[in-house]
Amino acid sequence: MKPVGWTYVPEGLAWGWRVLSSPVPYDQGASYADQDWKKVLVLMTDGENTVKWSWDKGWPKAKTNTTKTSGDQKTKTLCRNIKDEGITIYTVAFQVNSSSTRNMLEDCASSTDHYFDAQNNSALEAAFAKIAGDINNLRLSK
């Protein structure tokens, strides 16, 4: 894998949360109050919060335009709200050069043990192997 292109962490994070919630559009999930289920979200990114305007015939296709600062703030708010619902968050920084982005991801994770700074492919594979092992242990311990 090689990181390339634009990154907007809040969008992926919000969709991950939607998949774990029980209201529509993904209403088949267990409610947050259901103690028989442990919800886990894994967030991986390869860069800082950036957004690019997409132009079609002189008009922007998407009205999403943000700065790194506002994207980071939205990410922090989402992380806090997701954790407040009892969801465990794992974060993986893949070849992220920005120390502020790595710090944001570490703060987003449920604990420092839930954060991974993968600077190469083998570190990325090791991070996901550890996450898979942790999730499997959760399932087996219930």
C-alpha angles and dihedrals in degrees: 000000000000123000114236139150135025127335130201109173100186093062094055092040092052092050091048089053092048090055090054096047124087101224121089138319088039100027098153093082128101118263120255089248093058103107092194091073132064113199119212129187123194116201120190125177135174099204156359123307106278133153129195125206112239112215127202119180091339095311127103112248093205126035092209110120122154144156125237089252096055092042090052091049091051089049092052092049093048092048092052093047093047092050090047087062090058095255116146113229126205116188129197124192107201113200090329110169098188114093091200090056092047089050091049091052092047090051090048093055117091089243138348087267088061094057125085129188103200110186095174141021096267091052089050091052090048091050093053092044089055092047091049090050092050092049092047090052089052091053094046094047095056 
